[in-house]
Structures are given as structure tokens and as C-alpha cells.
């Protein structure tokens, strides 16, 4: 990560791609979510584990990136 200016805030855009087998079907132009299937999927479990990992937290801390809600 490169800081162009010390006053610039570092930001990370997290934009995972959807997995079609977890989204469901398109009903009248709106996707129907498969909540139970999604929450029990390997895709969700691994993404959640990564986002909650100490490794990620320490890397962000080292790069002077904070967590913001």
C-alpha cells in the first residue's frame, strides 16, 4: 500500500463476487436469496474466517488502516 499524502486515509474496498449456486433464482428481475444454503456454505465460512482473522487485523494495523463501521 502506498500513501500519496500523509493526510490521505487508506481505504480497502471489499467486494466479493456472488456464487450463482448460492444466490437462487431470478424471480421477476429480483434474485431470491438462499439464506440457509449461503450461511452453511464453504464460501461464506472461509470469507467470514478471513474477515475475522488476527492475520488480517495485524496486517491492517501494520499498514495503519483501522476498522470503521
PLY file of the C-alpha trace (Angstrom):
ply
format ascii 1.0
element vertex 69
property float x
property float y
property float z
element edge 68
property int vertex1
property int vertex2
end_header
0.00 0.00 0.00
1.26 3.42 -0.87
0.31 6.66 0.81
0.26 9.53 -1.68
-0.18 12.08 1.06
0.08 11.71 4.82
-3.37 13.24 5.23
-4.90 10.67 2.85
-6.86 7.92 4.54
-6.20 4.41 3.38
-9.28 2.51 2.35
-9.88 -1.03 1.27
-12.78 -1.92 -0.95
-14.09 -5.39 -0.17
-16.39 -6.57 -2.95
-16.75 -10.33 -3.08
-18.37 -11.86 -6.12
-21.59 -13.80 -5.78
-21.66 -17.51 -6.44
-24.63 -18.38 -8.62
-25.26 -21.66 -6.80
-25.81 -19.68 -3.57
-27.99 -16.88 -4.92
-31.00 -18.82 -6.12
-33.24 -17.89 -8.99
-34.20 -14.63 -10.63
-37.89 -14.00 -9.95
-39.36 -11.02 -11.82
-35.96 -9.30 -12.03
-35.13 -9.84 -8.35
-32.78 -12.50 -7.02
-34.17 -14.84 -4.40
-31.61 -15.46 -1.66
-30.89 -18.94 -0.36
-30.06 -17.91 3.21
-29.62 -21.36 4.78
-27.54 -22.64 1.88
-25.40 -19.47 1.83
-24.74 -19.39 5.59
-23.70 -23.04 5.63
-21.52 -22.81 2.50
-17.76 -23.16 2.44
-17.62 -19.84 0.56
-19.31 -18.00 3.45
-17.41 -19.81 6.19
-13.99 -19.10 4.64
-14.84 -15.47 3.85
-16.08 -14.94 7.41
-12.97 -16.59 8.88
-10.70 -14.36 6.78
-12.53 -11.17 7.73
-12.35 -12.09 11.42
-8.74 -13.33 11.37
-5.95 -12.00 13.52
-3.68 -12.12 10.45
-5.88 -9.60 8.62
-6.22 -7.41 11.71
-2.44 -7.33 12.25
-1.76 -6.58 8.58
-4.23 -3.69 8.62
-2.78 -2.40 11.88
0.75 -2.55 10.44
-0.42 -0.59 7.38
-2.15 1.93 9.68
-5.61 1.03 8.47
-8.32 0.99 11.09
-11.67 -0.71 11.24
-14.68 1.51 10.81
-18.35 0.64 10.97
0 1
1 2
2 3
3 4
4 5
5 6
6 7
7 8
8 9
9 10
10 11
11 12
12 13
13 14
14 15
15 16
16 17
17 18
18 19
19 20
20 21
21 22
22 23
23 24
24 25
25 26
26 27
27 28
28 29
29 30
30 31
31 32
32 33
33 34
34 35
35 36
36 37
37 38
38 39
39 40
40 41
41 42
42 43
43 44
44 45
45 46
46 47
47 48
48 49
49 50
50 51
51 52
52 53
53 54
54 55
55 56
56 57
57 58
58 59
59 60
60 61
61 62
62 63
63 64
64 65
65 66
66 67
67 68
